[in-house]
Amino acid sequence: MSDAPEVKATSNGIPPPSFHLPLPDRPDIITANIQKLTELTPNPRHRFIFKALIKHLHQFINETSLTTDEWMAAIDFLTRTGQKCTPLRQENILLSDVLGVSALVDALNNPVAGGATENSVLGPFFTKDAADVGFGESIASEGKGDYMYVEGRILTTDGQPISNAVIETWETDDHGFYDTQYTDRSHPDCRGRLRSDDDGKFGYRAVVPVAYPIPGDGPVGELLLLLGRHNMRPNHLHMMVEAPGFHKLVTAFYPDGRDYLRSDCVFGVKKSLVVNLKDVVEDEEARKRGFPQGGSFKLLQYDIVLLTEDQSAIIRAGVGERYTITSDHKSDKS
């Protein structure tokens, strides 16, 4: 006989509801019962979200006459999606991305006005371990791609510089891989953290971004094949900017004239984020900017404009059409 203490299964401590629920003898009763139980949710926002989720989920099942085999396949797909995640890989974000959910949530939560820089999707490859990079230094080790220099200013909507803004930036190498996709990753590469100076200026060395496929070795890759969709993202450079009192910006910049701009598999491209890369061919200029091999390089110049938290809140509250932010760049009521 075991000496281990006897353990009994216990409830979560919530008693049965005080109202009567009919036995679910018909499909419509199942939906009605769960909606009535959802009314018990204490938090109003949670109650609203789950009532809407259940309503549309049950409508979807009824509309499609989902079979038991299809339901089990969906459960298996979601299980494998979670199992594919690691501290450096987020398959769930990737799933959200390819279904357009990430882009939609970002667009609804980050409307802009007054010439503020638009957002783009975060993607699944951001990490918090980027090294600090000084002004003009490189985020990429030598040999990771063709040289590119990135420079600009961080500004308010009225053109005033924002000093000491924290800028996170990351990209693939010229093989189309992020550092986190290499099994022998020993340190962050093609990513860095820097700050704007007293005049709001920033500058750093990087590599010319290339188009690349999102990972196809997991459930999301299988899904795109099932849907007959390509898994390519256009060339881009990620940037995330934060400063006290300003709304956090997650964005990316997409060089013009490249493939997949209009069919980005995660729907991240916006017209205002498509940029021109200038060709700089003077070897002396390349070496002055710190490129070890000299030669030519691409130059990306872009001023990033942030909304204050108050401006962002007003726009998100739905009064953006009546609110004009004065800007030296432009005035926008959209």
C-alpha positions in Angstrom: 0.0 0.0 0.0 1.4 3.4 -1.0 2.3 5.9 1.7 1.5 8.8 -0.7 -1.3 11.1 0.5 -4.6 10.5 -1.1 -5.4 13.2 -3.7 -8.9 13.8 -5.0 -9.9 15.8 -8.1 -11.4 19.1 -7.1 -13.5 21.8 -8.9 -12.4 25.3 -9.6 -14.7 26.5 -6.8 -17.3 28.1 -9.0 -20.8 26.9 -8.2 -23.4 25.9 -10.8 -25.4 28.8 -12.3 -28.6 29.9 -10.5 -30.6 29.7 -13.7 -32.0 26.6 -15.5 -30.3 25.4 -18.7 -32.2 23.1 -21.0 -30.5 19.9 -22.1 -28.8 20.4 -25.4 -31.1 18.2 -27.5 -30.7 20.4 -30.6 -27.7 22.3 -32.1 -29.3 25.7 -31.5 -29.6 24.9 -27.8 -25.9 24.3 -27.5 -25.2 27.8 -28.8 -27.9 29.4 -26.6 -26.6 27.6 -23.5 -23.0 28.7 -24.0 -24.0 32.2 -24.7 -26.1 32.3 -21.5 -23.2 31.0 -19.5 -20.9 33.6 -21.0 -23.1 36.3 -19.6 -21.6 35.3 -16.2 -18.2 36.5 -17.2 -17.2 39.2 -14.6 -15.1 41.4 -16.8 -17.3 43.3 -19.3 -14.6 43.4 -22.0 -13.9 39.7 -21.7 -17.7 39.0 -21.8 -18.1 41.1 -25.0 -15.1 39.4 -26.7 -16.2 35.8 -25.9 -19.8 36.4 -26.7 -18.7 37.6 -30.2 -16.2 34.8 -30.6 -18.7 32.1 -29.7 -21.4 33.7 -31.9 -19.2 33.8 -35.0 -17.4 30.5 -34.3 -20.8 28.7 -34.0 -22.0 30.5 -37.1 -18.9 29.3 -39.0 -19.5 25.7 -38.0 -23.1 25.8 -39.0 -22.4 27.6 -42.3 -19.7 25.2 -43.4 -21.3 22.0 -41.9 -17.9 21.2 -40.4 -17.3 17.4 -40.3 -15.9 15.5 -37.3 -12.8 14.7 -39.4 -12.3 18.3 -40.3 -12.7 19.4 -36.7 -10.1 16.8 -35.6 -7.7 18.0 -38.4 -8.1 21.6 -37.1 -7.3 20.5 -33.5 -4.3 18.6 -34.8 -3.1 21.6 -36.8 -3.4 24.0 -33.8 -1.6 21.4 -31.6 1.3 21.1 -34.0 1.4 24.9 -34.4 1.9 25.3 -30.7 4.4 22.5 -30.5 6.5 24.2 -33.3 7.0 27.3 -31.1 10.3 27.8 -29.3 11.8 30.8 -27.4 13.2 31.9 -30.8 10.4 30.9 -33.1 6.7 31.9 -32.9 4.6 29.7 -35.2 1.4 31.2 -33.7 2.4 34.7 -34.8 3.2 33.3 -38.2 -0.3 31.8 -38.4 -1.8 35.1 -37.4 0.3 36.8 -40.0 -0.6 34.7 -43.0 -4.3 34.9 -42.2 -4.1 38.7 -42.2 -5.1 38.9 -38.5 -1.8 40.5 -37.4 -2.1 43.2 -40.1 -5.7 43.8 -39.3 -5.2 44.1 -35.5 -2.2 46.5 -36.1 -4.2 48.6 -38.5 -7.2 49.0 -36.2 -5.0 49.8 -33.1 -2.5 52.1 -34.8 -4.3 54.6 -37.0 -2.2 57.6 -37.8 -2.7 61.3 -38.8 -0.5 64.4 -39.1 2.1 62.7 -41.2 3.0 60.1 -38.6 4.8 57.0 -39.8 2.5 54.0 -40.4 3.0 50.7 -38.7 3.7 47.3 -40.2 3.5 43.8 -38.8 6.0 42.8 -36.1 6.5 39.3 -37.5 7.8 36.3 -35.6 11.5 37.1 -35.7 11.9 39.9 -33.2 14.1 39.0 -30.2 15.0 41.0 -27.1 18.7 40.1 -27.1 19.9 42.6 -29.7 23.3 44.2 -29.0 23.5 48.0 -28.3 24.9 49.7 -31.4 26.5 53.2 -31.4 25.8 55.9 -34.0 27.2 54.8 -37.4 28.0 51.3 -36.2 26.9 48.0 -37.9 24.0 45.7 -36.9 25.5 43.0 -39.2 28.8 41.1 -39.1 31.0 41.3 -42.2 29.9 39.2 -45.1 26.2 39.1 -44.3 25.2 41.0 -47.5 25.7 44.0 -49.7 26.4 47.2 -47.7 23.5 49.6 -46.8 23.5 52.7 -44.6 20.3 53.7 -42.8 19.8 57.3 -41.5 17.1 59.7 -40.6 15.5 61.5 -37.7 12.9 60.7 -35.1 10.4 63.6 -35.0 7.2 64.8 -33.5 4.2 65.6 -35.8 5.2 69.2 -35.7 8.8 68.5 -36.8 10.5 68.7 -33.4 13.4 66.2 -32.8 12.9 63.4 -30.3 16.1 62.6 -28.5 17.1 59.3 -26.9 14.4 57.3 -28.6 15.1 53.6 -28.5 15.3 52.0 -31.9 15.2 48.2 -32.4 16.1 47.1 -35.9 16.4 43.6 -37.5 16.6 42.0 -40.9 17.7 38.8 -42.7 21.1 38.2 -44.2 21.6 37.9 -48.0 20.6 34.2 -47.8 17.1 35.2 -46.6 17.6 33.9 -43.1 17.2 35.6 -39.7 19.9 34.8 -37.2 17.4 32.8 -35.2 16.9 30.4 -38.1 20.5 29.2 -37.8 20.9 26.2 -35.4 24.4 27.3 -34.5 23.4 30.8 -33.5 25.9 32.0 -30.9 25.0 35.7 -30.8 22.5 38.2 -32.3 23.3 39.2 -35.8 21.6 41.5 -38.4 19.8 43.1 -35.5 20.7 45.9 -33.1 19.4 48.5 -30.6 20.4 52.2 -30.9 19.2 55.6 -29.7 18.5 58.9 -31.5 20.9 61.7 -30.6 20.0 65.2 -29.3 18.9 66.3 -32.7 16.7 63.2 -33.2 19.2 61.7 -35.7 20.1 58.1 -36.0 22.4 56.2 -38.4 23.7 52.7 -38.7 25.3 50.2 -41.1 23.2 47.3 -42.3 22.9 45.0 -45.3 20.5 45.4 -48.3 17.4 43.4 -47.5 16.4 40.5 -49.7 13.1 38.8 -50.4 12.7 35.6 -48.5 10.2 32.8 -47.7 8.6 32.5 -44.3 9.4 29.1 -42.7 7.8 26.3 -44.7 8.8 23.4 -42.4 5.8 23.7 -40.0 2.0 23.8 -40.0 1.8 27.3 -41.4 3.9 26.2 -44.4 1.5 23.3 -44.9 -1.5 25.7 -44.7 -0.1 28.0 -47.5 0.4 25.0 -49.8 -3.2 23.8 -49.0 -4.4 27.3 -50.0 -2.3 27.5 -53.1 -0.5 30.6 -51.8 3.2 31.5 -52.1 5.2 32.0 -48.9 7.4 35.0 -49.9 7.9 38.3 -48.2 9.3 41.3 -50.1 12.7 42.8 -49.2 12.3 44.8 -45.9 14.0 46.2 -42.9 12.2 46.1 -39.5 12.3 49.0 -37.1 10.6 49.5 -33.7 10.8 52.9 -32.0 9.9 53.9 -28.4 10.2 57.1 -26.5 8.6 58.3 -23.3 5.2 60.0 -23.9 5.0 58.7 -27.5 3.0 55.9 -29.0 5.2 52.8 -29.7 5.8 52.3 -33.4 6.4 48.9 -35.0 7.1 49.3 -38.7 9.2 48.2 -41.7 10.6 49.7 -44.8 10.2 48.1 -48.2 12.6 49.0 -51.1 10.7 50.0 -54.2 10.7 47.9 -57.4 11.1 44.6 -55.7 9.0 41.4 -56.2 6.1 40.5 -53.9 5.3 44.1 -52.8 1.7 43.6 -53.8 1.4 40.0 -52.7 3.3 40.0 -49.4 2.2 36.7 -47.7 1.7 38.5 -44.4 0.0 41.7 -45.8 2.6 44.1 -44.3 3.3 46.5 -47.1 1.8 50.0 -47.1 2.4 52.7 -49.8 4.0 55.1 -47.4 6.6 52.5 -46.3 7.9 51.8 -49.8 11.2 53.6 -50.0 13.9 54.3 -52.6 17.4 53.1 -52.0 20.0 55.5 -53.3 23.2 54.2 -55.0 26.4 55.6 -53.5 29.4 54.6 -55.6 32.2 56.6 -54.1 34.7 54.3 -52.3 35.8 57.2 -50.0 32.3 57.8 -48.8 31.8 54.1 -48.1 35.0 54.0 -46.0 34.0 57.2 -44.2 30.8 55.6 -43.1 32.7 52.7 -41.8 32.3 49.9 -44.4 35.5 47.8 -44.1 35.7 46.8 -47.8 34.8 50.2 -49.2 33.2 50.2 -52.6 29.6 51.1 -53.3 26.6 50.9 -50.9 22.9 51.6 -50.8 21.6 54.5 -48.7 18.2 54.5 -47.0 17.1 57.9 -45.7 13.8 58.2 -43.8 12.5 60.5 -41.1 10.2 58.6 -38.6 7.4 60.7 -37.1 5.8 59.5 -33.9 2.4 60.3 -32.4 2.2 61.3 -28.7 0.2 58.9 -26.6 -2.5 61.5 -26.3 -2.7 62.0 -30.1 -2.8 58.3 -30.6 -5.6 57.8 -28.0 -7.7 60.6 -29.7 -7.4 59.0 -33.1 -8.1 55.5 -31.8 -11.2 56.8 -30.1 -12.7 57.5 -33.5 -12.4 61.3 -33.6 -9.5 61.3 -35.9 -11.7 62.7 -38.7 -12.4 65.8 -36.7 -8.9 66.1 -35.3 -6.1 67.8 -37.3 -2.6 67.6 -36.1 -0.5 70.5 -37.2 2.7 69.4 -38.9 5.5 70.9 -40.8 5.3 67.9 -43.0 1.5 67.8 -43.7 -1.9 68.1 -42.1 -4.1 65.0 -42.3 -7.6 64.3 -41.1 -7.6 60.7 -42.1 
